[in-house]
Amino acid sequence: MDEGARQGIDKIKKVRDSLHRRAKIYSELGKIDDRGTARALGSLQRAPAPGKKITKIGFIFLLSPDPFTTPLGIPMIIAGKYLEKVYNGATIKDVGQETKNFFSDYSHLKNKMS
């Protein structure tokens, strides 16, 4: 095997090991028994999605028969759509899942190269 391919495989192994350690850390974070830490991690696991909530309220205002709420609904819908694009509602579970997916992709790539 030539030196370039060997270096590529070594890089993939290092990334794989790093991803494996990261996935392990994320899975162990949920097992912490400290009440304050558990509460903080719990709020991360149930990340709010303000964009979706504002959009729903905007549609309710838009469809309500009251003439004063109809003009408020359109800006709320636009603001909600903007927040959905800007706000990252990812939870720790999402990050761990994406890390596992990325890890499996690298494992497949490593297996095909060797």
C-alpha positions in Angstrom: 0.0 0.0 0.0 1.4 3.4 -0.9 2.2 6.0 1.8 -0.7 8.4 0.8 -3.3 5.7 1.3 -1.7 4.7 4.6 -1.8 8.3 5.9 -5.5 8.6 4.8 -6.3 5.4 6.7 -4.5 6.7 9.8 -6.4 10.0 9.6 -9.7 8.0 9.4 -8.7 5.9 12.4 -7.9 9.0 14.4 -11.3 10.6 13.5 -13.1 7.4 14.3 -11.5 7.2 17.7 -12.3 10.8 18.4 -16.0 10.3 17.4 -16.1 7.1 19.5 -14.9 9.0 22.6 -17.3 11.9 21.9 -20.3 9.5 21.5 -19.3 7.8 24.8 -19.1 11.2 26.6 -22.5 12.3 25.3 -24.1 9.0 26.4 -22.5 9.3 29.8 -23.7 12.9 30.3 -27.3 11.7 30.7 -26.3 9.4 33.5 -25.1 12.1 35.9 -26.9 12.0 39.2 -26.3 15.5 40.4 -29.7 17.2 40.7 -28.6 20.6 39.4 -26.6 19.1 36.5 -29.5 16.8 35.7 -31.9 19.7 35.6 -29.6 21.6 33.3 -29.2 18.6 31.0 -32.9 17.9 31.1 -33.6 21.4 29.8 -31.1 20.7 27.0 -32.9 17.4 26.2 -36.2 19.3 26.0 -35.0 22.2 24.0 -37.7 24.7 23.2 -38.7 25.5 19.6 -39.8 29.1 19.8 -40.1 29.5 16.1 -42.8 26.8 15.8 -44.7 28.2 18.7 -44.7 31.7 17.4 -45.8 30.5 13.9 -48.7 28.5 15.5 -49.8 31.5 17.5 -49.5 33.7 14.3 -51.8 31.3 12.4 -54.3 31.3 15.3 -54.3 35.1 15.2 -54.6 35.2 11.5 -57.6 32.8 11.4 -59.4 34.3 14.4 -62.5 36.4 13.5 -61.3 39.4 15.6 -60.2 42.2 13.2 -57.5 43.4 15.6 -55.6 40.1 15.8 -55.5 39.5 12.0 -52.7 42.1 11.3 -50.7 40.7 14.2 -50.8 37.2 12.8 -48.8 37.9 9.6 -45.7 39.4 11.4 -45.8 36.6 14.0 -45.8 34.0 11.2 -42.8 35.7 9.5 -40.9 36.0 12.8 -41.6 32.4 13.6 -40.3 31.2 10.2 -37.2 33.3 10.7 -36.6 31.9 14.2 -37.0 28.3 12.8 -34.1 29.0 10.4 -31.9 30.8 12.9 -32.5 29.0 16.2 -30.9 25.7 16.7 -33.3 23.5 18.6 -30.9 20.5 18.7 -30.8 18.5 21.9 -28.1 16.4 23.3 -29.8 13.3 22.0 -29.7 14.8 18.5 -26.0 15.6 18.8 -25.3 12.1 20.0 -27.3 10.5 17.2 -25.6 12.5 14.6 -22.2 11.6 16.1 -23.2 7.9 15.9 -24.3 8.3 12.3 -21.1 10.1 11.4 -19.1 7.4 13.2 -20.8 4.6 11.3 -20.1 6.4 8.0 -16.5 6.6 8.8 -16.5 2.9 9.8 -18.0 2.0 6.4 -15.4 4.1 4.6 -12.5 2.5 6.6 -13.8 -0.9 5.8 -14.0 -0.2 2.1 -10.5 1.3 2.0 -8.8 -1.6 3.8 
